[in-house]
Amino acid sequence: MKWLAIFLITLSACTLEAGPHIVFLLGEKEYQTLETVPAFFESELKPEAYTATIIQAPPEGEKRDDFSGLAEALEKADLCFISVRRRAPALKDMNALKKFVADGKPLVAIRTSSHAFHLRGKPAPGGRGLWEEFDPEVLGGTYHGHYGDEQAKISVAEGAADHPILKGVGPIASSDKLYEPRPLAESTTLLLNATIEGKEPEPVAWTNQAGPNKAKIFYTSLGQVTDFSDAEFRKLLKNAIDWAIGK
């Protein structure tokens, strides 16, 4: 029976083996992603053996720029997921994030991350860093504002229907407060548009290649609380993570 014992030990080791590791970087108060993103991980990613380190800065207050542990966490990360709005991490952590992208590591970002490390022209507090070009340099967008409560109809971009990120994704519910990220960089691949009646379509999801080692990037301007309640949006986000990480 010795062979059976060896087989069972081997099977157990395979079953318990951890999957890709994601660092979730969260720091905003407008869209409650400090709650919705961890819940998304638990429901969509953890069952498929993904593991996570969640780095959260408080929604507001004197420690709103505190992302302690980010630099150390990124050393072991396979992917970084960002939902941050107008913060200034410690220089150590900001430099680690810049190196992560420069090394060609993948990144997925949502909603306010287009202005994650931008303080509207204000300087960073002492010992902290900004990345004001994060949107054009990494995400490939040019965020400059958003519409109001008008409903925007989301549609698949021309030629994008067969992209693996859209595989199995049905129609996504309409969205309000549509972002204005045009123009996109030439290195991007547009996946989804959204249109408000009487207005030019705006990109809402795309991929990019960033840095000298062409890091795989996915960004969507969606990410409100109502978006996370939409199964099709969660599928889109799950597909994007699988794609970026090469799973």
Backbone as CSV, one residue per row, in Angstrom:
resi,resn,N_x,N_y,N_z,CA_x,CA_y,CA_z,C_x,C_y,C_z
1,MET,0.821,-1.210,0.000,0.000,0.000,0.000,0.860,1.267,0.000
2,LYS,2.192,1.081,-0.023,3.068,2.247,0.030,2.829,3.157,-1.161
3,TRP,2.614,2.573,-2.364,2.394,3.391,-3.556,1.137,4.244,-3.421
4,LEU,0.116,3.703,-2.733,-1.128,4.444,-2.547,-0.894,5.660,-1.658
5,ALA,-0.106,5.485,-0.603,0.189,6.603,0.282,0.921,7.714,-0.460
6,ILE,1.889,7.317,-1.302,2.638,8.302,-2.081,1.706,9.035,-3.031
7,PHE,0.797,8.301,-3.673,-0.155,8.900,-4.612,-1.044,9.926,-3.915
8,LEU,-1.526,9.580,-2.718,-2.418,10.475,-1.997,-1.688,11.740,-1.544
9,ILE,-0.444,11.595,-1.134,0.338,12.762,-0.736,0.562,13.685,-1.928
10,THR,0.900,13.097,-3.067,1.125,13.883,-4.278,-0.150,14.591,-4.704
11,LEU,-1.280,13.888,-4.679,-2.557,14.476,-5.057,-2.900,15.632,-4.136
12,SER,-2.651,15.446,-2.841,-2.937,16.501,-1.878,-2.089,17.735,-2.157
13,ALA,-0.820,17.549,-2.487,0.064,18.665,-2.771,-0.416,19.436,-3.988
14,CYS,-0.872,18.721,-5.024,-1.375,19.383,-6.227,-2.639,20.167,-5.925
15,THR,-3.507,19.583,-5.109,-4.776,20.219,-4.797,-4.566,21.499,-4.002
16,LEU,-3.572,21.498,-3.105,-3.366,22.636,-2.233,-2.439,23.687,-2.827
17,GLU,-1.880,23.427,-3.973,-0.939,24.362,-4.568,-1.608,25.701,-4.845
18,ALA,-0.989,26.787,-4.408,-1.554,28.120,-4.603,-1.438,28.542,-6.058
19,GLY,-2.433,29.287,-6.506,-2.424,29.805,-7.858,-1.750,31.167,-7.932
20,PRO,-1.978,31.905,-9.017,-1.363,33.225,-9.174,-1.717,34.156,-8.014
21,HIS,-0.761,35.010,-7.681,-0.952,35.904,-6.543,-1.176,37.333,-7.023
22,ILE,-2.258,37.948,-6.548,-2.624,39.304,-6.930,-2.443,40.230,-5.729
23,VAL,-1.826,41.371,-5.973,-1.819,42.447,-4.980,-2.914,43.432,-5.361
24,PHE,-3.874,43.608,-4.480,-4.951,44.579,-4.683,-4.572,45.866,-3.960
25,LEU,-4.479,46.945,-4.716,-4.127,48.253,-4.183,-5.384,49.120,-4.203
26,LEU,-5.927,49.411,-3.027,-7.228,50.070,-2.920,-7.112,51.337,-2.086
27,GLY,-7.661,52.430,-2.628,-7.641,53.683,-1.889,-8.530,54.733,-2.525
28,GLU,-9.820,54.678,-2.263,-10.761,55.688,-2.744,-12.034,55.591,-1.910
29,LYS,-12.847,56.643,-1.916,-14.060,56.638,-1.097,-15.340,56.813,-1.908
30,GLU,-15.211,57.131,-3.213,-16.396,57.464,-4.000,-17.231,56.251,-4.382
31,TYR,-16.604,55.108,-4.650,-17.315,53.974,-5.244,-17.269,52.697,-4.409
32,GLN,-16.823,52.807,-3.172,-16.874,51.699,-2.213,-16.094,50.464,-2.652
33,THR,-15.021,50.666,-3.410,-14.279,49.494,-3.879,-13.459,48.833,-2.769
34,LEU,-13.334,49.490,-1.619,-12.715,48.811,-0.480,-13.591,47.657,-0.003
35,GLU,-14.858,47.666,-0.428,-15.784,46.583,-0.103,-16.055,45.698,-1.313
36,THR,-16.323,46.301,-2.470,-16.727,45.515,-3.639,-15.588,44.690,-4.222
37,VAL,-14.358,45.223,-4.201,-13.244,44.484,-4.811,-12.868,43.242,-3.991
38,PRO,-12.706,43.326,-2.660,-12.471,42.093,-1.905,-13.587,41.078,-2.057
39,ALA,-14.842,41.538,-2.139,-15.961,40.613,-2.351,-15.859,39.952,-3.719
40,PHE,-15.424,40.714,-4.726,-15.201,40.157,-6.070,-14.128,39.076,-6.029
41,PHE,-13.040,39.328,-5.307,-11.997,38.308,-5.185,-12.554,37.034,-4.571
42,GLU,-13.308,37.160,-3.506,-13.840,35.993,-2.798,-14.772,35.179,-3.688
43,SER,-15.597,35.844,-4.488,-16.602,35.124,-5.273,-16.088,34.623,-6.617
44,GLU,-15.181,35.358,-7.250,-14.788,35.034,-8.620,-13.379,34.451,-8.751
45,LEU,-12.465,34.809,-7.887,-11.061,34.438,-8.060,-10.579,33.388,-7.068
46,LYS,-10.949,33.529,-5.822,-10.510,32.575,-4.807,-10.925,31.147,-5.125
47,PRO,-12.149,30.902,-5.663,-12.521,29.526,-6.002,-11.637,28.893,-7.078
48,GLU,-10.906,29.711,-7.830,-10.016,29.187,-8.865,-8.556,29.236,-8.424
49,ALA,-8.345,29.260,-7.117,-7.017,29.143,-6.491,-6.164,30.393,-6.589
50,TYR,-6.717,31.503,-7.052,-5.987,32.755,-6.946,-5.775,33.081,-5.469
51,THR,-4.651,33.710,-5.166,-4.398,34.191,-3.814,-4.217,35.704,-3.870
52,ALA,-4.294,36.341,-2.712,-4.289,37.801,-2.733,-3.638,38.398,-1.508
53,THR,-3.040,39.559,-1.714,-2.666,40.475,-0.645,-3.422,41.768,-0.916
54,ILE,-4.177,42.243,0.057,-4.962,43.454,-0.121,-4.315,44.580,0.679
55,ILE,-3.887,45.614,-0.044,-3.290,46.800,0.562,-4.320,47.913,0.483
56,GLN,-4.847,48.335,1.629,-5.899,49.344,1.664,-5.431,50.591,2.398
57,ALA,-5.673,51.749,1.776,-5.522,53.014,2.475,-6.905,53.464,2.931
58,PRO,-7.009,54.124,4.079,-8.315,54.578,4.554,-8.997,55.497,3.540
59,PRO,-10.327,55.509,3.510,-11.043,56.365,2.560,-10.681,57.843,2.692
60,GLU,-10.420,58.297,3.902,-10.044,59.685,4.121,-9.293,59.788,5.442
61,GLY,-8.845,60.991,5.753,-8.105,61.181,6.996,-6.619,61.306,6.769
62,GLU,-5.867,61.451,7.833,-4.443,61.730,7.732,-3.634,60.556,7.196
63,LYS,-4.206,59.354,7.207,-3.496,58.184,6.697,-4.015,57.733,5.331
64,ARG,-4.682,58.638,4.626,-5.280,58.271,3.327,-4.232,57.904,2.273
65,ASP,-2.979,58.293,2.478,-1.902,57.961,1.539,-1.058,56.783,2.014
66,ASP,-1.509,56.114,3.041,-0.708,55.048,3.644,-1.004,53.695,2.987
67,PHE,-0.095,53.266,2.126,-0.176,51.954,1.481,0.961,51.067,1.981
68,SER,1.174,51.076,3.270,2.281,50.331,3.865,2.257,48.859,3.454
69,GLY,3.431,48.342,3.107,3.555,46.942,2.724,3.487,46.706,1.233
70,LEU,3.184,47.755,0.445,3.041,47.565,-1.005,4.341,47.097,-1.646
71,ALA,5.443,47.744,-1.318,6.715,47.385,-1.946,7.061,45.926,-1.705
72,GLU,6.882,45.469,-0.481,7.194,44.080,-0.152,6.224,43.120,-0.845
73,ALA,4.958,43.494,-0.897,3.950,42.624,-1.519,4.192,42.463,-3.013
74,LEU,4.602,43.536,-3.676,4.809,43.475,-5.122,5.956,42.543,-5.503
75,GLU,6.884,42.315,-4.594,8.013,41.432,-4.901,7.546,40.009,-5.200
76,LYS,6.402,39.616,-4.632,5.897,38.255,-4.817,4.637,38.209,-5.666
77,ALA,4.258,39.333,-6.260,2.988,39.414,-6.992,3.135,38.989,-8.441
78,ASP,2.095,38.336,-8.938,2.004,38.016,-10.370,1.227,39.079,-11.126
79,LEU,0.419,39.857,-10.403,-0.395,40.903,-11.020,-0.756,41.919,-9.946
80,CYS,-0.885,43.182,-10.364,-1.353,44.234,-9.465,-2.690,44.757,-9.979
81,PHE,-3.659,44.829,-9.064,-5.001,45.340,-9.372,-5.167,46.654,-8.621
82,ILE,-5.550,47.721,-9.341,-5.591,49.048,-8.736,-6.984,49.668,-8.791
83,SER,-7.432,50.149,-7.640,-8.610,51.014,-7.548,-8.263,52.115,-6.544
84,VAL,-7.702,53.191,-7.059,-7.164,54.268,-6.235,-7.588,55.596,-6.850
85,ARG,-7.796,56.611,-6.012,-8.135,57.941,-6.507,-7.334,59.009,-5.766
86,ARG,-6.482,59.699,-6.507,-5.759,60.884,-6.061,-5.062,60.678,-4.709
87,ARG,-4.101,59.779,-4.706,-3.314,59.487,-3.515,-1.822,59.665,-3.821
88,ALA,-1.042,59.771,-2.757,0.404,59.948,-2.885,1.104,58.955,-1.968
89,PRO,1.369,57.747,-2.453,2.035,56.740,-1.618,3.449,57.167,-1.218
90,ALA,3.965,56.498,-0.201,5.360,56.707,0.173,6.263,56.428,-1.021
91,LEU,7.371,57.142,-1.117,8.275,56.993,-2.266,8.706,55.542,-2.461
92,LYS,8.952,54.844,-1.379,9.358,53.439,-1.474,8.301,52.622,-2.206
93,ASP,7.051,52.838,-1.868,5.974,52.072,-2.485,5.708,52.519,-3.917
94,MET,5.766,53.830,-4.165,5.574,54.317,-5.532,6.668,53.807,-6.456
95,ASN,7.911,53.853,-5.998,9.022,53.370,-6.824,8.890,51.871,-7.106
96,ALA,8.379,51.117,-6.133,8.176,49.679,-6.335,7.117,49.434,-7.394
97,LEU,6.055,50.242,-7.404,5.015,50.088,-8.421,5.555,50.433,-9.805
98,LYS,6.328,51.488,-9.897,6.929,51.855,-11.187,7.847,50.745,-11.693
99,LYS,8.629,50.162,-10.798,9.511,49.066,-11.188,8.709,47.848,-11.625
100,PHE,7.613,47.570,-10.944,6.756,46.441,-11.283,6.305,46.526,-12.743
101,VAL,5.848,47.714,-13.149,5.405,47.907,-14.539,6.595,47.865,-15.490
102,ALA,7.684,48.537,-15.129,8.869,48.563,-15.999,9.428,47.168,-16.231
103,ASP,9.278,46.285,-15.256,9.756,44.904,-15.387,8.840,44.049,-16.259
104,GLY,7.724,44.623,-16.706,6.820,43.887,-17.591,5.750,43.100,-16.870
105,LYS,5.524,43.387,-15.591,4.495,42.670,-14.846,3.100,43.223,-15.190
106,PRO,2.074,42.383,-15.208,0.743,42.825,-15.643,-0.004,43.625,-14.583
107,LEU,-0.925,44.444,-15.074,-1.675,45.324,-14.197,-3.100,45.467,-14.718
108,VAL,-4.062,45.429,-13.806,-5.472,45.660,-14.115,-5.941,46.823,-13.261
109,ALA,-6.626,47.784,-13.861,-7.066,48.974,-13.131,-8.493,49.327,-13.517
110,ILE,-9.212,49.921,-12.575,-10.607,50.290,-12.812,-10.865,51.740,-12.402
111,ARG,-11.884,52.282,-12.988,-12.535,53.544,-12.640,-11.541,54.669,-12.306
112,THR,-11.464,55.095,-11.041,-10.682,56.273,-10.669,-9.174,56.080,-10.777
113,SER,-8.747,54.877,-11.121,-7.303,54.635,-11.254,-6.687,55.450,-12.381
114,SER,-7.503,55.985,-13.288,-6.967,56.856,-14.335,-6.373,58.129,-13.733
115,HIS,-6.772,58.477,-12.523,-6.172,59.613,-11.813,-5.776,59.170,-10.405
116,ALA,-5.178,57.992,-10.344,-4.820,57.379,-9.059,-3.787,58.188,-8.290
117,PHE,-2.776,58.680,-8.989,-1.621,59.299,-8.317,-1.413,60.724,-8.828
118,HIS,-2.504,61.437,-8.979,-2.517,62.793,-9.542,-3.290,63.688,-8.581
119,LEU,-2.672,64.774,-8.120,-3.304,65.654,-7.137,-3.720,66.996,-7.738
120,ARG,-4.057,66.978,-9.025,-4.523,68.205,-9.715,-3.483,69.329,-9.636
121,GLY,-2.238,68.972,-9.834,-1.187,69.978,-9.874,-0.556,70.294,-8.541
122,LYS,-1.108,69.778,-7.448,-0.515,70.006,-6.139,0.706,69.101,-5.963
123,PRO,1.726,69.547,-5.255,2.905,68.702,-5.024,2.596,67.598,-4.026
124,ALA,3.381,66.551,-4.089,3.230,65.457,-3.121,3.734,65.905,-1.762
125,PRO,3.105,65.449,-0.690,3.626,65.724,0.651,5.040,65.147,0.785
126,GLY,5.780,65.628,1.773,7.148,65.183,1.966,7.263,63.679,2.120
127,GLY,8.220,63.089,1.400,8.458,61.657,1.487,7.492,60.811,0.689
128,ARG,6.645,61.467,-0.101,5.640,60.727,-0.882,5.797,61.036,-2.366
129,GLY,5.243,60.157,-3.203,5.444,60.298,-4.634,4.144,60.314,-5.415
130,LEU,4.179,60.964,-6.564,3.065,60.977,-7.502,3.487,60.270,-8.785
131,TRP,2.511,59.943,-9.601,2.768,59.409,-10.943,1.709,60.030,-11.844
132,GLU,1.903,61.301,-12.145,0.885,62.069,-12.866,0.679,61.566,-14.288
133,GLU,1.674,60.885,-14.837,1.550,60.352,-16.197,1.127,58.886,-16.205
134,PHE,0.637,58.395,-15.078,0.221,56.995,-15.002,-0.846,56.666,-16.044
135,ASP,-1.804,57.559,-16.233,-2.876,57.305,-17.203,-2.335,57.177,-18.623
136,PRO,-1.675,58.194,-19.178,-1.182,58.036,-20.556,-0.038,57.044,-20.706
137,GLU,0.846,56.963,-19.718,2.023,56.105,-19.851,1.711,54.631,-19.653
138,VAL,0.811,54.331,-18.735,0.550,52.933,-18.386,-0.810,52.470,-18.912
139,LEU,-1.861,53.197,-18.553,-3.199,52.775,-18.968,-3.473,53.066,-20.437
140,GLY,-2.870,54.118,-20.954,-3.074,54.450,-22.366,-4.251,55.364,-22.615
141,GLY,-4.742,56.048,-21.578,-5.879,56.946,-21.726,-5.499,58.390,-21.461
142,THR,-6.519,59.267,-21.548,-6.315,60.694,-21.299,-7.531,61.215,-20.548
143,TYR,-7.679,60.825,-19.303,-8.850,61.220,-18.520,-8.895,62.734,-18.321
144,HIS,-10.059,63.327,-18.602,-10.197,64.771,-18.391,-11.597,65.155,-17.903
145,GLY,-12.279,64.221,-17.264,-13.584,64.543,-16.713,-14.609,63.458,-16.985
146,HIS,-15.849,63.718,-16.567,-16.917,62.750,-16.811,-18.260,63.449,-16.971
147,TYR,-19.198,62.746,-17.577,-20.556,63.234,-17.738,-21.305,63.107,-16.406
148,GLY,-22.542,63.553,-16.400,-23.370,63.480,-15.203,-24.176,62.196,-15.148
149,ASP,-25.458,62.315,-14.842,-26.301,61.142,-14.609,-26.921,60.571,-15.879
150,GLU,-26.552,61.098,-17.052,-27.085,60.545,-18.302,-26.680,59.084,-18.457
151,GLN,-27.608,58.257,-18.879,-27.310,56.836,-19.059,-26.559,56.611,-20.367
152,ALA,-25.512,55.806,-20.304,-24.690,55.491,-21.474,-24.895,54.028,-21.851
153,LYS,-25.100,53.773,-23.128,-25.285,52.406,-23.627,-23.927,51.816,-23.994
154,ILE,-23.622,50.653,-23.424,-22.322,50.013,-23.636,-22.408,49.028,-24.800
155,SER,-21.385,49.063,-25.666,-21.367,48.176,-26.833,-19.955,47.691,-27.104
156,VAL,-19.860,46.570,-27.801,-18.555,45.999,-28.166,-17.947,46.825,-29.295
157,ALA,-16.685,47.164,-29.173,-15.996,47.943,-30.191,-15.837,47.123,-31.471
158,GLU,-15.766,47.804,-32.572,-15.618,47.138,-33.868,-14.350,46.286,-33.885
159,GLY,-14.513,45.019,-34.278,-13.382,44.108,-34.395,-12.940,43.467,-33.102
160,ALA,-13.643,43.747,-31.976,-13.187,43.256,-30.676,-13.961,42.043,-30.181
161,ALA,-14.978,41.614,-30.904,-15.878,40.577,-30.394,-15.165,39.274,-30.044
162,ASP,-14.065,38.949,-30.737,-13.367,37.683,-30.500,-12.219,37.793,-29.505
163,HIS,-12.063,38.934,-28.893,-10.977,39.089,-27.919,-11.254,38.205,-26.711
164,PRO,-10.239,37.524,-26.169,-10.462,36.606,-25.039,-11.063,37.275,-23.802
165,ILE,-10.839,38.554,-23.611,-11.421,39.236,-22.460,-12.942,39.315,-22.568
166,LEU,-13.460,39.299,-23.786,-14.904,39.392,-23.985,-15.570,38.021,-24.122
167,LYS,-14.795,36.963,-24.033,-15.351,35.624,-24.199,-16.393,35.325,-23.117
168,GLY,-17.595,34.986,-23.555,-18.658,34.620,-22.631,-19.296,35.784,-21.909
169,VAL,-18.901,37.010,-22.247,-19.454,38.196,-21.591,-20.672,38.677,-22.362
170,GLY,-21.812,38.702,-21.704,-23.032,39.194,-22.322,-23.131,40.701,-22.218
171,PRO,-24.271,41.266,-22.638,-24.451,42.722,-22.559,-24.292,43.239,-21.133
172,ILE,-23.515,44.295,-20.981,-23.316,44.925,-19.681,-24.318,46.050,-19.528
173,ALA,-24.888,46.155,-18.342,-25.901,47.170,-18.092,-25.345,48.563,-18.381
174,SER,-26.231,49.483,-18.726,-25.815,50.849,-19.007,-25.213,51.490,-17.763
175,SER,-24.484,52.545,-17.969,-23.771,53.174,-16.864,-23.956,54.684,-16.915
176,ASP,-23.959,55.331,-15.737,-23.976,56.791,-15.708,-22.595,57.311,-15.303
177,LYS,-22.464,58.627,-15.219,-21.173,59.262,-14.893,-20.050,58.717,-15.778
178,LEU,-20.344,58.673,-17.066,-19.410,58.140,-18.054,-18.140,58.979,-18.120
179,TYR,-16.986,58.305,-18.066,-15.700,58.996,-18.151,-15.410,59.434,-19.586
180,GLU,-14.562,60.475,-19.680,-14.092,60.973,-20.969,-12.579,60.729,-21.050
181,PRO,-12.155,59.591,-21.614,-10.730,59.253,-21.635,-10.055,59.436,-23.001
182,ARG,-10.757,59.980,-23.963,-10.153,60.136,-25.291,-9.142,61.282,-25.298
183,PRO,-8.087,61.155,-26.161,-7.804,60.043,-27.068,-7.010,58.943,-26.370
184,LEU,-7.144,57.714,-26.902,-6.347,56.602,-26.406,-5.016,56.543,-27.134
185,ALA,-4.035,55.951,-26.477,-2.719,55.775,-27.095,-2.809,54.792,-28.258
186,GLU,-1.896,54.926,-29.199,-1.871,54.034,-30.360,-1.600,52.592,-29.960
187,SER,-0.987,52.385,-28.811,-0.646,51.034,-28.356,-1.834,50.291,-27.751
188,THR,-2.976,50.944,-27.613,-4.135,50.318,-26.981,-4.949,49.491,-27.976
189,THR,-5.739,48.567,-27.427,-6.734,47.822,-28.204,-8.084,48.052,-27.537
190,LEU,-8.971,48.734,-28.226,-10.278,49.095,-27.684,-11.203,47.885,-27.666
191,LEU,-11.877,47.669,-26.530,-12.790,46.539,-26.379,-14.254,46.964,-26.276
192,LEU,-14.521,47.985,-25.467,-15.902,48.417,-25.251,-16.009,49.932,-25.371
193,ASN,-17.111,50.374,-25.973,-17.477,51.780,-26.035,-18.736,52.012,-25.220
194,ALA,-19.018,53.262,-24.922,-20.301,53.635,-24.331,-20.756,54.935,-24.973
195,THR,-22.056,55.037,-25.206,-22.587,56.191,-25.922,-23.751,56.800,-25.170
196,ILE,-23.697,58.105,-24.996,-24.826,58.897,-24.507,-25.489,59.516,-25.724
197,GLU,-26.784,59.468,-25.756,-27.514,59.967,-26.924,-27.086,61.396,-27.259
198,GLY,-26.702,61.572,-28.519,-26.291,62.886,-28.985,-24.831,63.214,-28.750
199,LYS,-24.079,62.284,-28.142,-22.667,62.512,-27.844,-21.796,61.515,-28.602
200,GLU,-20.513,61.863,-28.738,-19.560,60.940,-29.344,-19.328,59.753,-28.410
201,PRO,-19.141,58.543,-28.955,-18.845,57.383,-28.102,-17.557,57.594,-27.303
202,GLU,-17.554,57.050,-26.092,-16.370,57.104,-25.249,-15.871,55.686,-24.974
203,PRO,-14.557,55.457,-25.020,-14.023,54.133,-24.659,-14.284,53.846,-23.181
204,VAL,-14.668,52.596,-22.872,-14.848,52.234,-21.459,-14.014,51.021,-21.048
205,ALA,-13.428,50.306,-22.010,-12.549,49.183,-21.656,-11.559,48.961,-22.787
206,TRP,-10.295,48.767,-22.418,-9.277,48.529,-23.432,-8.044,47.869,-22.802
207,THR,-7.160,47.375,-23.649,-5.875,46.844,-23.197,-4.765,47.764,-23.684
208,ASN,-3.607,47.610,-23.068,-2.449,48.402,-23.479,-1.180,47.610,-23.219
209,GLN,-0.095,48.060,-23.806,1.243,47.542,-23.510,2.062,48.697,-22.983
210,ALA,2.643,48.534,-21.798,3.301,49.662,-21.146,4.743,49.354,-20.807
211,GLY,5.569,50.377,-20.897,6.951,50.262,-20.465,7.853,49.557,-21.448
212,PRO,9.137,49.497,-21.138,10.122,48.903,-22.049,9.906,47.413,-22.283
213,ASN,9.276,46.744,-21.327,9.038,45.306,-21.466,7.593,44.962,-21.801
214,LYS,6.846,45.988,-22.228,5.487,45.805,-22.741,4.594,45.044,-21.758
215,ALA,4.481,45.586,-20.568,3.596,45.002,-19.565,2.162,44.958,-20.084
216,LYS,1.474,43.855,-19.818,0.080,43.716,-20.250,-0.821,44.477,-19.282
217,ILE,-1.614,45.387,-19.835,-2.457,46.271,-19.045,-3.910,46.144,-19.487
218,PHE,-4.813,46.108,-18.528,-6.243,46.238,-18.826,-6.807,47.348,-17.959
219,TYR,-7.627,48.193,-18.590,-8.295,49.253,-17.831,-9.757,49.348,-18.266
220,THR,-10.625,49.594,-17.287,-12.011,49.936,-17.583,-12.429,51.096,-16.696
221,SER,-13.176,52.043,-17.278,-13.685,53.163,-16.499,-14.930,52.771,-15.718
222,LEU,-15.421,51.548,-15.910,-16.493,51.037,-15.071,-15.915,50.671,-13.694
223,GLY,-16.808,50.414,-12.739,-16.334,50.041,-11.417,-17.148,50.630,-10.288
224,GLN,-18.340,51.136,-10.624,-19.233,51.622,-9.582,-19.848,50.435,-8.826
225,VAL,-20.506,50.712,-7.715,-21.126,49.655,-6.917,-22.094,48.842,-7.769
226,THR,-22.898,49.523,-8.570,-23.877,48.825,-9.408,-23.201,47.954,-10.455
227,ASP,-22.012,48.346,-10.913,-21.298,47.526,-11.894,-20.915,46.179,-11.276
228,PHE,-20.450,46.184,-10.033,-20.040,44.939,-9.391,-21.218,44.019,-9.094
229,SER,-22.431,44.562,-9.100,-23.608,43.706,-8.927,-24.037,43.057,-10.227
230,ASP,-23.402,43.444,-11.344,-23.703,42.908,-12.673,-22.776,41.720,-12.965
231,ALA,-23.357,40.539,-13.141,-22.561,39.328,-13.382,-21.711,39.456,-14.638
232,GLU,-22.191,40.187,-15.630,-21.429,40.329,-16.875,-20.192,41.194,-16.660
233,PHE,-20.311,42.215,-15.835,-19.139,43.023,-15.511,-18.111,42.201,-14.742
234,ARG,-18.575,41.423,-13.775,-17.644,40.596,-13.014,-16.946,39.588,-13.922
235,LYS,-17.659,39.044,-14.893,-17.047,38.127,-15.855,-15.991,38.843,-16.688
236,LEU,-16.295,40.064,-17.117,-15.328,40.864,-17.871,-14.050,41.058,-17.063
237,LEU,-14.197,41.423,-15.798,-13.048,41.680,-14.952,-12.251,40.404,-14.689
238,LYS,-12.944,39.309,-14.468,-12.278,38.017,-14.269,-11.504,37.622,-15.530
239,ASN,-12.132,37.772,-16.690,-11.452,37.459,-17.952,-10.203,38.321,-18.137
240,ALA,-10.311,39.593,-17.762,-9.177,40.509,-17.925,-8.002,40.078,-17.065
241,ILE,-8.291,39.639,-15.852,-7.229,39.173,-14.961,-6.602,37.893,-15.512
242,ASP,-7.426,36.954,-15.966,-6.907,35.723,-16.570,-6.016,36.051,-17.772
243,TRP,-6.491,36.960,-18.607,-5.734,37.354,-19.814,-4.398,37.992,-19.446
244,ALA,-4.444,38.945,-18.526,-3.239,39.677,-18.170,-2.186,38.778,-17.551
245,ILE,-2.643,37.813,-16.772,-1.718,36.933,-16.058,-1.296,35.729,-16.900
246,GLY,-1.983,35.554,-18.043,-1.649,34.447,-18.928,-2.126,33.109,-18.436
247,LYS,-3.205,33.112,-17.664,-3.702,31.858,-17.096,-4.450,31.080,-18.161
